[in-house]
Amino acid sequence: MSLLLGLGRAVRRGAPVAPAAVRSACGVGASSRLRAVAVRAGLGSTPPSLGDRCRFGAPQGLLAGARHCRGAASAVVSEAPAVEFIRNVAIIAHVDHGKTTLVDQLMKQSGMGIKVTERMLDSKDLEQERGITILSKATRVAWNGYIFNIVDTPGHADFGGEVERVLSMVDGVVLLVDMVEGPKTQTKFVLQKALAHNKMKPIVVINKVDRPQVRETGEVENDIFDVFANMATNDEQLEYPTLYASGKQGFCARSLAEARSESRPDNMMALFETIRDVVPPPEPLKLDDAVVAADEKSKGFSMLVSQMDRLPALGPTVTGKVFSGRLQKGDKVIAKSIDGEIVANGKVKDITVVQGVERQSIKKAEAGDIVAVSVTGFVPKWTQTLVSHAKVPSVPCVPIDPPVISVRASVNDSPLAGKDGKHVTLFSIGERLEKEAITNPAIEIQESPQRDYFEIRGRGEMQIGILIEEMRREGYEMSLSPPSVVKSKDENGVTLEPWEDVQIDCGNEHSSVVIERMSARGAKVVDVASAAGDRQSMRFEVATSAFMGMRSWLRDATGGTAVVVGEFKEMKPVGAPPPRERNGVLISNSSGTSTLVDLGRASRLGSLFVGEGVEVYPGMIFGEALDDKDVDTNIARKHDGYQKASSFPAPQEKKLEQALTYVLEDEKVEVTPKRIVMRKVILDANERRNAAKQAAKGK
């Protein structure tokens, strides 16, 4: 390790490095960092690849396992695979770095005969549209006698709850990094969660090597190593293999030179073999002999609830790794809390696995495998352990970071309520939210004491926005309050609010404006460092309440180039509220349909959020004023057709997450299958003025 760092420092200073020293360091067991150093030292080639090391310097046991693998011809999902032929691996990548496309290629080339469509693992409509993974999904790939249980994890920090609950299932991670963009901030968030597990074995795949724009040779590799050096929990995690791939073209190579040569591979064999050789088989949990003897049939079965679903015809279904023992269809199961207390019992309805994207039943599950268990008699919950006998202990569970923001969902009471949706009652809204809370551990739902709204608690604006968008498409109507932070009290009765560690990466030309804006919101600057591509990486500690709405501002201020990751840090005493930075709003004072003539006149008062032909009503917000005063005006007059509309800029329509962070306390968001509009809580202008006077007197 010291030799590695010494060579790295020497190369960075521009000092001469003896080729012999580098070659010596780059022998068997050399890390990716040393290979990058070798290239930059001018040796002209990389040291032996993982494949070479496996052929010439690998332990005999590993080679024996490889020979057994080649002799196994079956590419069909095994009913009960031997544990030594199971590999459980998660794939981690930033948004749009090609993770799902790469998994598609693995399924396509596995030999299972799966008909692969583009982005098979993005099963939700929103995942297909946004090009991101929202739900963690585990799929089973049979290759050359081995079973690869591949977990496709989300690439956005708001869905970190999905990441945390599946990492306990895997023994290795494939870090997928874009050849041009390098490791991104959100990648680091997920990778840090993975490397917190001491025995986790990482594999680095640099993707999109076929892209024309490339960085200096070795630069991306160095950036990746720096990330590992800061996050690895042991030196073994720094000795990761590096592969070079193109998920789009379906090939993977062991070196950059090989990937760009005319004789490059035309398949993903290098990745298949690396997962097989680097990721260890799962280790079944060792139980006391007395426990195993008491449970002769199932041998002390235990499974941590790592993913929850409600599947048609199967009901409550738990996906997770079998930590110990075995289980068959029809067996009795017990649910235990994290403290070991028995909380429920029932029966196994079915045991299934997902092969590609098709769910198939299997007869039994063995230790080390990742399966889905459907139960009857109770609904399992996150952090619980399913066991086959009362003496089997609970599996330890890492707690999930708590939700930090909340939104109140109530019945839509606008003049247009009920026109678009089919689920409009508070009961139907609550029922849908409760189902979400069962399957999503990062979402919490609480009903108000007066039973007039439901409080939705989550990790971030995007996570809550995705949930509401799903409900909207399912036909739900509702009104949403502005988001607020989730507060608590300490033992002394002091009110606490959440604080976050926030990292913002943006271009150098925007960094000073970002720091100024964050400082105005009470943020503490922790670190500012240069990043690749004329960018700055800035770390802040900031109250969640002060950071609310900053993502939308950053998107606008940087032209969508900023990357933001926020992670819960701690609870601190409540501070002063952040200053108001938004202007007043333009409000419709009549019902009807917006016209071009009236919109042209209103555009002189500020910027518009709606265009022509939009149905409006009194109290509905349709734009932002030029100053901090609200303006009521009419944009739905009837005209005789002789008046000419003046030109005005295109309306800036607000997306759901933008609308949520835009509205103030006296406003809310109306959400229906056809509309996302902002409005005042009190629709009548006179009543609003009277309410404002009463509030002023009370101060």
N, C-alpha and C positions, 0 to 999 in steps of 0.2 A: 504493500500500500504506500509506504514512504517513497519507494522508487518511482511508483506511478506519479505521485504528486510532484516529486522532484523533476522528472522529465517534463511534466506538463508546465511547470513554472519556467524551466529553461527555454522551452520552445516559445512560450509567450513573451519572454524577454528578448527573443531573437538570438539567444546564445547558441553556439554550435553544439549539436548533439551527435555523439559518435554513433554511426549506424550499427556497429557491433553491439553497443549497449542496448539499443532499442530492440535489435533482433533477439538478444538474450532475454530481455524482459517480455518479449512477445511470443514466448514459447507456449507450451501446454498450459492451459488455464488462464491465458491472458484476457484481460477485460476489453470491452469496447473502447474505453478511453485510450488504452495503449495502442490499439489498432489505429485510432485517429492520430495519435502522436506519431506513429510510424509513417503514415502518409504525409503528414506535414513536415517531417524531418527529411523528406525527399528520398525515401527508400524505393518508391515507385510501385510498391505492392503491399498488400496487407499480409499480416502473419497468418498462420494456419487458421482456417475457419473452424467452426464448431464441428462440421462434418469431418474435417481432417483430424481433429482431436479425438472424435469418437472412433475413427478408424485406426488411429495409430497410438493413442494414449488413453483410451477409455478403460475403465475397470472391466475385468472379464465378465462380471455379473451383468453389466449393462449390455455388453455385446451378446451375451447369451440370451438376454431378453429380446434384443433386436432380431436374433435369428429365429426365436420362437414366433415373433411377430410376423416375420416373412413367411413362416410356414403356416400361419393361420389364414385360411382363405375366406372365411365368412365375413360378409359386410352387412350382416343383418343384426338388428338390435337383439342383444342377448337377454334371455329371461333373467339370468343371474350371473353376470360376468365375474370372473375371478378378480379380486381386488387389485392384483398386480397389473392388470390390463385396463384399469380405469384411470383416466386423467381428468381432473376437474379444474377448469381454467376460466378466468374472466378476461374479457377484452375491454380495455380502457382507452378512451381517446377523447379528444376535444370535439366539439360540434363540427360536423362536416369534414372530418379528417379521413373518412372512408371506412369506418368501422363496420357498418352493416353490410356494405358492399363486399368487404373482405370475408365476412362470415358467409355471405351468399356463395362465394367462390369455394370455400371449404366444403359446404354442403354439396355443391355441384360436382366437385372433383373427388368426393369421398368414395365413390363407387356404389353408393346406396341406390342409385337410380331415381333420385328425387328430381322432379321437374321444378327447376328454380325460376321464379319470377323476380324482377328487380326489387330490392329492399324487402325481402321476405319477412325479416324480423320486425320491421316497422309495421306492426299490425293495426295500430290506431290511425284513423284518418288524419288526426293532427300531426302524428309522427311523419306520415307520408308528406303532408303539406309543408311542414317546417323543416323537414330533413334532419330531425333530431330524434334521439331515443328517449322516451319518457318513462316507460315501464321496463324493469329488469325482466329479461326472458331467458330461460334456460332451454337449450335444445341439445339433442343427442346426435352425435355424428359417429358412425361406425367406420373405422378405417383400418384395413389390414390386420384384423383381429383385435384391435384396440377399441375401446369406447371413450370418446371425448365428450364430456359434458361441458358445453360451451355456454357461458353466461354472458349475455350482451347487456352491458350496464349503461345507465344514462351518462351523458356527457355534459350535464349542466348542474351547477351547484344547488339549485333549487330542488332538484330531485335526488339530493344526497341520501335521503332516507331509503330510497331504493338501492343505492350502492351499499350502504352499511349493512343492510340485512342479508345480502347475498355473499358478502366477502367471507363469511364464516363457512360457506359451502365449498370454497375452492382452495387449491394448494399452489396455484400459480396464476400470474397475470401476464397478459400480452399487452404491452404499452404500444399503441399505434400512434405514430407521429408523422405529420405532414413534412415532406422533404424540404419544402420552401418555408413554411411558417414555423417549423420547429415546435418544441413543447410550449403549450399555452397555459395560461393561468388556471383555467378550469381543469385541465389535465392534472396539474399539480395537486389540486384539491382532492381529486379521486385517488390519485396515486398515493398520496400521503395516508389515506384511509387504508389502502391495501398494504403498504409497507409497515404499518403499525403491527401487523401480524408477523412475528419473528421468523416463522418458517416459510413465508411466502416467497416463491421463486419467480423472479421477473424475466421476461423476454421482451426485447425491444424490436419492433418492426418499423422501419422507416418507409412510409408509404408514398405513393405517387412519384416514384423515381423517374417515371416517363414524362413528367412535366418539363417544359422547355426552360422555365426560369429556375436556376439552381444556385444555391449559395456556395461559398468557398468550400473546397473539399475538407472534410473533418469538422466544419463549424457546427453543424447540427448535432453531430456526435458529442462534441464538447459541451454544448448546451444541455444535452440530455444527461450527460454524466454529472454536471453541476447540480441538476435537480436531484439525482440519486444521492449525491454526496451530502446534500442538505437533509434528506428525508430517510435514508436507509437506517434500519435499526441494527444492522450488523454488516460486517465486511463482505460476507457471502453475497448479499444483495447487490454489491457493486460489481460482482463478476458475472454480469448478465451477457448473453449472446446478442448480437445485433444482426438483423436480417434486413434485406432491401426488397421491397415488393411494389407491385401495382395491382391493387384490388380490381381496378377497372379492366385491365388486360389479363388478369388471372395468373400472374407468375410471382415467384418469390426466389431470391438468390441469397447466397451466403456472403457476398461482398458487393460493393458498389461497382467495381470493375466488371464483375460477372453480370450484374444486372444491366449494364449498359453495353455489353459486348454483343456482337452479332450472334453468338452461340448461347445467348441467355436461355434459361429454362422457360418452358411454356406451361408450367404447372406450379402448384403450391407445395410440392413435395418437401422442400426445405423447411417450411413451417410445420407441416405434419411431423416430420422427423424430429425437429427441435422440441416441439411440445412433448413428444414421446420421451425424448432423452433427458430433458431438463426438469420438467414438472414431475415431482415424485408421485407415486400412487398414494391414495388417501390412507391414513393410519386409523384403523378402527379404535374407538375409545376402549381402553382396558377397564374392565369391571371386576369387582371382587368375585372370587369363585363361588361364594355363597349366594350372590345375586344371580349368577348364571345358573347355578344348580336349582334355585327356586323357580326359575322361569325356563324350564327345559325346552319348551316348544320354540319360543322366540329368542332364546339366548340373551335376554336383556336388551330388547329393542329400544332405541331412543332416537328421536329426530327433533331438532330445533325448528320451530315455526319461522321460516325465513321468507316465505311469500304466501299470501292468502288470496284465494280466488273463490268466486261462486260460479261454478260451471253448469251449463244446462245439463239436466238429467243426472248430474253427479252431486250437485250441492256444494257445501263448504269443502274446499280442497286446499291442502297444505303442500307446498313444494319446499323441499329441503334435502339436506344430505343425511343419510342414515349413519349416525355416529357409531352405533353398536347394534349387534343382533341382527335379526331378520324379521320380516313381516309378510303375512299372506292375506289375501282377500278373505273377509269374514272374521278375522281375529278381533279380539276385544282390545281397545286402547284406552289409556288414561291420559288426561291433560294435567300437567303439573306446572305450578307457577315457578318463577325464577328462584323463589325461596324454598322450593321443594314441596310445597303444599298441594295436595290433590284438589283440583277445582272442578273437574268434570270427567265423565267417562262415556264411552260409546263404542261403536263398532266400525270396522273398515268396510266401506262400501265398494271401493275399487282402488287399484294401484295402477297408475298410468305413467308414461313417459312421452315426451314430445320428440319425435324423430323428424327433423326438418321443421315443418310447421304442422304436422299431423299428429294428433294425440292417439296413442295406442295403449291398450291394456297389457299388463304383464302379470304373471301369476304370483310372483313374490319379489321382495326387495331385500338386498343384502347390504351389509355394512360397507360404507365407502361410496355407494352409488347415490346419485341425485334423482329422486323420483317425486311423483305427486300422489298424495294419499287423500282420498275422499272419505269423509266420515259421516256417520249419522248419529243423532242423539245429542250433539252439542256443536257450537261454533268455536273453533280454536281462535286464540288471539296471539298477537305478536308478543314475544319473549317467553311464551309457554313452550313446554317440551312434551311431545307425545311419547309415551312409554308403554310397554306391554305388561309391566308388573309394578306394583306399588313400591318395591324395593329398589327399582332402577332410579338413579339420581337424575336431577335436572341437568341439562347442558348449560354451562355458563354462557351468558349473553351480554354482548357489549351494548350499553344504552345508546339510543339514538339522540342526537342533538334535539333540544326542545324547539317547538314552533316559536317564532318571534313576532309574527304579525297576525292580525285578525281582521275579518270583515264580517259585518252583520248582514245576513240575508233575510229579507222579509217579503211579504206579499206585494206584488206590483199594484200600486194604487193610483197610477196615472190615468188620465181620461181615455187613453187608448188601451187600457188593461184588458186582457182576454181576447184581443183581436188576432193575435199571432200564435199563442201557445196552446197546448192541450193539458199541461200540468201547471195549474195556476194557484192551487191552494197551498197554505203553509204546511199542511200535513204531507202532501206529496213531495214538497221540497225537502222537508225534514227526513222523510223516508229514504229519499235518494242520497242525501248527505250521510245518513247513518250507514248505508251500504258502503259508501266510499271510505268511511272511517275504519270499517272492518278490514278492508283490503289494502289500505294505505296507512302505514304507521306514522308517517310524517304529517298526517292531517288529523286534527281533533275537532269534534263538533260538540257544542254546548247549547242547550236550549235556555232562553231567557226565563227568569222567574215569572214574568207575566205571560209567557208563552206567545209572544208576539214577534219573535225573530229567532234565528239560529246564528250563533257565532261560529264562523269558520276560521280555524287557526292553522297556519302553515308556515313553511320555511321562507317563502318569498313571494313577491308579486307575481312572478311567472307561474309558480306552482298553483297558486290560487286562481290565477287567470285561466290556466289550462283546465282546471276542474269546472269553472263556471262556463267556459266555452263548450266543454263536452255536454254539460247540462242544457245549455242553450240549443245545441244541435239535436238534443233528444226531445225538445219541445217544452222546455221549462221557461216560465216567466218569473221574474223576481226583481226586487229593488235591492241595491247594494250600498252600504254606507262607505264613507272613506276608510281606508285601512288605518288601523291603530296598532300600537305595539302591545304585546302581552306583558302585563306587569304582575308583580308579586310582592309579598311583604316578608321581611326577615324576622328573626325571633324578637327583635325590639320594636316591631311594628313599622319600620321604615319602608316606604314604598320603593321598589326597585324596578328598573327597566333594563332591557337587554342592550348590550353593546356588541359590536361586531369587529372582527378583523377584516378590513376591506382592501383588496388589491386592485388597482386600476392600471391597465396598460394602454397607453395612447401614444400618438405621434408627438415628437418633440415640440412642434408648433402649438400644441394644445395643453402641454403639461402645466404651464404657469397659470392658465385660466382655471384648470381643474383644481390645482392646489389652493388658489384664491377662493374658489367656490366652496371647497370642502372646509377650509379654515373658517369661513363665514358661518358655517353650520356647526362649529364647535369641534371639528375633527382634529385629532392629534396626528401630526405627520411622524410616522415611525421610521420610514426608510424611503429613499429615492435612489434608483439605480438605472443605469443605461441598459437597454434591451436591444435585441437584434433589430436591424432594419430601421435605424433612426427613430427609435421609440424609447419611451421612459416607462419604467415600472415603479409605481408609487404605492406604498403601504400606509394605511391609516387605521387608527382606532376611533370609532365614531358610534354615537348612540343610534340605534336602529331608527328611532323616530326622526332623527336629524337626516338620516340617509334616505328616508322615504322620498320617492320621486326622482332621485338623482340618476337612476338608470335611464329614464326617459330624457332627462336633460343632457346626459352624456351622449346619448345616441344622436340627439340633434346637434349638440355643440361640436362633435367630432365627425359628423357625417357617417355615423354607424361604424366607425373604425375602433372605438374603445372596447376593451374587454374588461368585464367587471366580475369579481368573485367576492362574495361576502360570506363569512363563516362566524357562527356564534362564538363569542369569547367568554363573557361573564355577565352577571347581573350587577348593576351599580345603582346607587341612589338616583332618583329622578332629578334631572337637571332642568334648566330653563327651556321652554319650547323653542324650536327653530324659528327664525324670522320668516314672515310671509314674503314670498318672492313672486307670487302670481298676481297679475292684474285682475281687475273686475271682469265681469262676463256680460255678454250680450244675451238678453232674455226675450223670448217671444211673449207678447202681451195679448195674443189672440189665437184662435184655432183656424186651421185651414191647411193649405198646401203652399209651400214656399215658391215664390216667383222670382224670375231673373231681375225684374225691375226693382223689386224691394230688396233683393240681396245686393244689387249694385249700390243702392243707397246705404244699406247697412254696412257695406264694406268700408265706407268712409269713417265709421265709428270704431273699427277694429278689424281683426282677422276672423274669417268664417270657418266653422266646422262642418256645415251642411251645404249641399248644393240645391239645385232646382228640383221641384217635385217631391220634396220631403214633407210628410205630414207632421205638423207642429201643433202645440197647444200652449196655453198660458203657463208660464213658469219654466218652460223648456229652454235649456241653454243651447244657443246655436253659434256662439263665437266668443272671442276674448276682446275686451275693451282696450282702449289705448292707455287708460290710467287705472287707478285702483277702485274706481266707482262702477257699480253695476248700471247697465243701461237697458231699460225696457223699451222695445220697439216692435213694430208690426212688419212681418215679412210675408204675410199671406193675404194681401189685399187683392180684390178682383179688379182687373184692368180691362179697358175697352179695346186693347190691342194696338192703340196708336202710340203709346209711350214706348220709347226705345230704352233698352237696358244698357247701362254703362258697363264697361269692361272692369273686371276685378280679378284678383289672383284666384287660382284654384283653391277650393276649400281644403283645409287640413283636417281630414277625418281622424278621429281618435280611435285607436284600437282599445280593446278591453283593458289591458294592463295600463295603458296610458290614461284612460279615462278614470280608472280607480285612483291613481296617484294625483290626478289633476283636481278632483273635486275637494271642496272644503267642508267644514262641519255642518254648514246649513244647506248642503247639496247632497245629492246621491245619484247613482247610476241606474238607469232603467235598462234591463236586459231581457230581450225576447228573442225568439228564433229568427226574427227579421230585422231587429233594431238593437243598437247599442247607443243610447243617448244619455246625456247628462241633464239634470233638472234641479230646481230648487226643492227643498223639502216642503216649504210652504209655497204653493203655486200662485196664489193671489198676491198681486203687488202691494195692495193696501194692507193686507194682513202681514206681509213681510215687514213693511215699514213700521207698523204698530209693534210687532215683535221686537224689532231692533231698538225702538224707543224704550220698551220695557226692560230689555237687557241692559241698556245703557244706564237706566235708573238704578238697577240692581247692583251695579259695580261700585 
